[in-house]
């Protein structure tokens, strides 16, 4: 069976790159040939958002760093992802090429999040595919409420899919409300075990450090950091912005997917501001707490599923969370839950696309 996937693989974002890698490696390991469509629309140059004055200012101020980081991601795609020989920059180019496959897969990550340009882009709804099979894997909507125009849009285009699987449980309700049956599956990064990532990880830091990944600047964040700094007597490493967003000792600006894995794997503690920082903290068995960068429905559902809902820092009353490490016994339970989730996802997705 030959499959083609369209997903968000070319952003300068560690989680996006790793979820693309994970789904492809999983399919290949099951004997299913897979190729990622190398789709790079204009908006990937601004992290999935429209081009505005901030984009151009950033290019002037941090131009060298941006180019260096782009090189890291291009090398990741070249060396670790199997992509189409041709790059596509528009829906028209995809339609003109009339790509063929036994099955086209949309997802994972926030491909249908209308806060970002990808959620409005018909390419991620496989509108360039003719009569061939169309399915989604762990597509995320990014939120739970939509206006009528967006609901009609999803009904029209998602309604053409042969099978719909989503990442969040809340997305099932949204789909059902417009008459589309959907099933929840795990994020593709959970389809691989820790060793599948460790074999490629790059170690950037030696010594004792606390990792802070992709969080917003706040007094609450600084207070959590100071508490951890005293506890571990460790330096603080921040990743996720060219600007310092916390009281850190080191700001690593050019971090790719494998550096991201290495930083989590070798940290004493992680403060996660993103979905995938939380996922990899669980996979690599690192104590962590969550200070979400933006809307947190994705992380809430993830942590609820893994019985880690107590890891959120929402106010100063929650700062004692950083004193409570996740025990080895708790991590064993988490991994059992991940294994069960993976098995259910295999039943609801992989076996169905093979059988059908």
N, C-alpha and C positions, 0 to 999 in steps of 0.2 A: 504494500500500500504506500502510495506517495502522497504526502501532505505538504501544504504550504501554510505558514502562519504569518499573520500580520499583527504586529504588536508594537509597543513603544520600546524599541531596543537601542535607539541611537541618541537619546537624551544624555546630557552629562549628569547622569543620576545612577548611583550604585544599585539601588533596588531594581530599577527598570532593566538594567543590563543583566542582572543576576536572574530575574524571573524569566527573561527570554532564554538565557542559557539553560536554566533548570528544565523548562518545559521541553526544549529541544533534546537535551540529553536524556530525559526520561523517555520520550517517544523513540529515540534511537535505540535505547536499551531494550525496548520491547519489540524491536524488529520493524518499527514503522519509520520509513524514510521521511525526513522532514527538512524543509528549507524555509528560512525566514525571508519574507519579502523585504528587500532593503529599501523601505519606504522612508524618505526623509523630507517631509514637507517643510515649508519655510519656517513654520512656528517652532520647530525643534531648536532653533538657534536662540530662542528666548525661553527655554525650559517649558515649552508647551503653551506659552501665553502670547497674546498679540504683541507685535512690535510697537514700542512706544518710546518716548524720550528717555526713559530710564535705561532701556536697552542700549541706546547709542552712547549715553554717558558711561555706562558700564564698560562698553567696548573701548572707549578712550582711556579710562582710568586703569582698567585691569586687562588691557588687551593682551599683553605677553602671557599672563597667567591663564587666560581663557584659551589661548592657542596651545599652551602646554597641556592643559587638561583635555582639550579636544584630541590631541595626539594620543593621550593615554586611552581614551575611549575608542578611537579608530583602531588602535592596535588590539584592543580587547575584541572588537568585532572581527578583525582580520584573523586573529589567532584562535578564537574560541567559539565563534558562531559560524554556522554554515548558512550563508545568505545567497540570494540570487546574484548572478554575475552583474546584473544591471541595477543601478540605483534609480528609484522613482521619486519624483518630487511633486506629483499631482495625481488626482483621481483620473484625469484624462489619459495620462501616460499609462496608468494601470489598465484602463479599458482598452486602449489602443493595442496593447501587447497581447490581450486575450490569453492570459496565463491559464495553464492547465494543471489539474491535480485531481486525485481521487477524492480528496476532502480538503476544504479550506477552513482554517481555524482562526478565529478572531480572539485575541487575548493573550495574556492576562493583563493585569494592572488596570489603571483607571482609563481604559480606552473609551468608555461611554460616560465619562464625567463631563457634563456640559459647562462646568466652571472653566475647563480648559478647551483649547481649540480642537483637540482630538475628538471630544464628545460631540462636536458638530460636523465632523469630517466623515463623509459617506464612505471613505475608504475603509474605516474601521467597522463599518456595518456591511462590509463585503459587497458593496454595490457594483463593483467591477466584475463580479463573478456571475457567470451565466446560469446554466442549468445544473451545475455541479453541486455536490453536497456542501452545505455551509453549517458550521457549528461554532459555538463560543466556548472558551475554557476560562473559567474564573474571571469573567469580565466584571469590573467594578464600576458602579455608578457614582461613587464618591459622596453621595448624599441620599436622603430618603424622600425628599419632597420636590416635586417638579410642577411647573405650570402646565396648563392644558396643551399649549403649543408643543412643548417638549414631549409630553406623553403621547400626543398624536404622532410626532416624529418617530419615537421609538416603536410605537405600534406598527407603523408603516414599514420600517426597515428591519427591526428585530423580528417582526412577525414572519419574515421570509426565511428565517433560519430553520434548518431541519432539527436542530437540538440547541437548547440554550442552557448553559451552566454559568453560574455567577459566584462571586467570591463571598459576598455578604448575605446573610440571611434576610436582611431588610430588603435586598434587591428582589428577592422572590416575591414579596408582597407587592412591590411596584409592578413587576411583570404580570403577576396574576390579575392585578387591577385593570390591565389592558388586554386580558385574555390570552396571555402567553405563558405556557407552562415552563417553569424553570427549576433547576436543581442546584443546590449549593455544593461546591467542591472547594478543596483547600487551595491556597496560593501555590503556584508551581514550585516555589523555593522549598516548600515542605515535602515535595515528592522525592528529593534527594537527601541522603543522610549527611552528617557533619563531615565525614571523611571525604566525600565527593567535593567539598569546598576546600577543606584543609590542604589537599594535595596541590592546589594552585595558589594558595594565599601568599601574599607578599608582606613581609614583616618590615614596617617602617620605624617602629619605636622599640627601644630597649628600656628596661627598667620598670619602675613602678608608676603607673599612670591611670587616671580616670578618663574615660572617653565621653565626650559630649557631642552628640550627632544631631545636626539639623534642628535646632531649637530656636525659639524667638527670645530676644533679650528681655529679661524681666528681673525684678528684685527677688522673686521667688526662685528663679534659676540660680542666681548668685548665692542665695542663702543655702540652697541644696548643695551647691558646689563646695562652699566653705565647710559645711558639715562633713562632706566626704573627704575633703582635703585633710582635715584634722584626724579623721578616723583612720585613713590609710597612709597618712603622711606622704602623699603622692602628688605629682604634678598633674595638671589638667590639660588635656589635649582637646581642642575643638575642631570639628570638621563640618563643613556644610555651607560656608560663606566666605567670600573674600574679606569681609569685615568681621572683626571680633564681636561676637554677640554675647559674650560672657567674660568673667574674670578668669581667663585661661593663661597658661604659661606658653602654650604652643598652638598656633593656628595652622593646620595643614590644609593648604588650598588645592593642591593637585592630587586628589585621591581617586583612584579608579576602583572598579568592583573588587579586584583581588586584594588591593590595599585595604579596602573597607573590611573585608573578611578578616584579614590579619590583625587590624586594629581592634576589632571586637574580640577576637580569639585570645589576644594577649593582654587585654585590659583587666584591671582589678575590679572595675565596676563600670557600667554603662548608663548614661542618662540618654534615653532615646526620645527623639522628637519625630520619628517616622515609623511607618508600618514595618518596613523591612529591617530597621535597626532592632525592633522588638522581636521579629521572627528569628534573626540570626543570634540574638542574645539567648533565645530559647534553644536553638539548635546547638549552639556552642557552649551551652550551660554556663552563662555568665549572669551574675546577679545584676539586675537592672531596675530602673524605675522610668516612668513615662511622663514627660512634659510635652504634650503634643504641639507640633508646629502649626497646625491648622485644624480644620474640623476633625473630630476624633472618632467618628462613627466606625471607621475601619479598624482602628486600634481597640476600641471598646469591644467590638464583636470578636476580634481575635483573642483578646485577653479573657473575655468571658468564656469563650470556648475552651481555653486552656486553664480555667480556674485561677486566673492571675489578675482578677479585677481590682485587687487591693494594691496594685503597683502604680496607680495614677497619683501624681502630685497635683492637686487642684488648688490647694491653699496651704498656708503655714501650718495648719493643723495636721497636714499629711507629711510633714518633713521627717517624721520619725520613720517613714518607710525606708529611707536610705540607710538606717541603722539595721534593718532586717534583711540579712542575706537570704537568698533562696537556697534551701538546703539540698544536698545531693538526693535525698529521698523525694523531695518535691520535684526535682528535675526528672527523676525516674518516672514519676506519675505523668509529668508533662509529655515525656517522650512516648509513653504508652498511648496517650491521647492523640498525639501526632500520627503515630502508626495506624491507629484505628481510623482517623480522618483520611489518611492517605488511601487505605483500603477501600473505604466508602467512595472516595473520589474515583478510584480505578473502576469500581462497579458502575458508577453513574456516568462515566465518560469513556474511558478507554475501551471497555468491553463492548459498549454500545456502538461506538463508531466502527469497530472491527466487525461486529455481528451484522450491522446494517449495510 
